[in-house]
Amino acid sequence: MDKTINYYNDNASDFIQGTIDVDFTKAQERFRSKLRSGAYILDFGCGSGRDTKYFLDQGFNVDATDGAYMLCKKASKYTGITVKHLLFQDLNEKDKYDGIWACSSILHLSQNELKEVLLVGSDCECDSYKRCIYWK
């Protein structure tokens, strides 16, 4: 995991430039449809902050995290909220959220690690790239 985090810290600007304008509207809308208006969302591994900003603009309450410090710093500036520096395995507040958005971030976890971070008792949709959404 350290190698991956180091990569994102060292290449944060290039990563953001390559992902900030990717259109995820279809997936974002599918997730939105599962939640009540103003629900509390965690963007788990927010990267550039693209999706965090989208959900904030849609009126949701959003917390955002990322394991790469430089991405947290840049995403905080972009979104206007403090993005927490947090590894997936360190999340202790799963029950706090109505939904967790993990778009292309948990692909860095092994199957065993993935089981540790899933929301117990929640519904889940994942695609073949481990882009997942969870909701209660």
Secondary structure as GFF3:
##gff-version 3
##sequence-region A 1 136
A	DSSP	alpha_helix	2	10	.	.	.	ID=ss1
A	DSSP	alpha_helix	12	19	.	.	.	ID=ss2
A	DSSP	alpha_helix	25	32	.	.	.	ID=ss3
A	DSSP	beta_strand	40	44	.	.	.	ID=ss4
A	DSSP	alpha_helix	50	57	.	.	.	ID=ss5
A	DSSP	beta_strand	61	66	.	.	.	ID=ss6
A	DSSP	alpha_helix	69	79	.	.	.	ID=ss7
A	DSSP	beta_strand	84	85	.	.	.	ID=ss8
A	DSSP	three_ten_helix	88	90	.	.	.	ID=ss9
A	DSSP	three_ten_helix	94	96	.	.	.	ID=ss10
A	DSSP	beta_strand	99	102	.	.	.	ID=ss11
A	DSSP	three_ten_helix	106	108	.	.	.	ID=ss12
A	DSSP	alpha_helix	111	117	.	.	.	ID=ss13
A	DSSP	beta_strand	123	126	.	.	.	ID=ss14
A	DSSP	beta_strand	132	135	.	.	.	ID=ss15
###
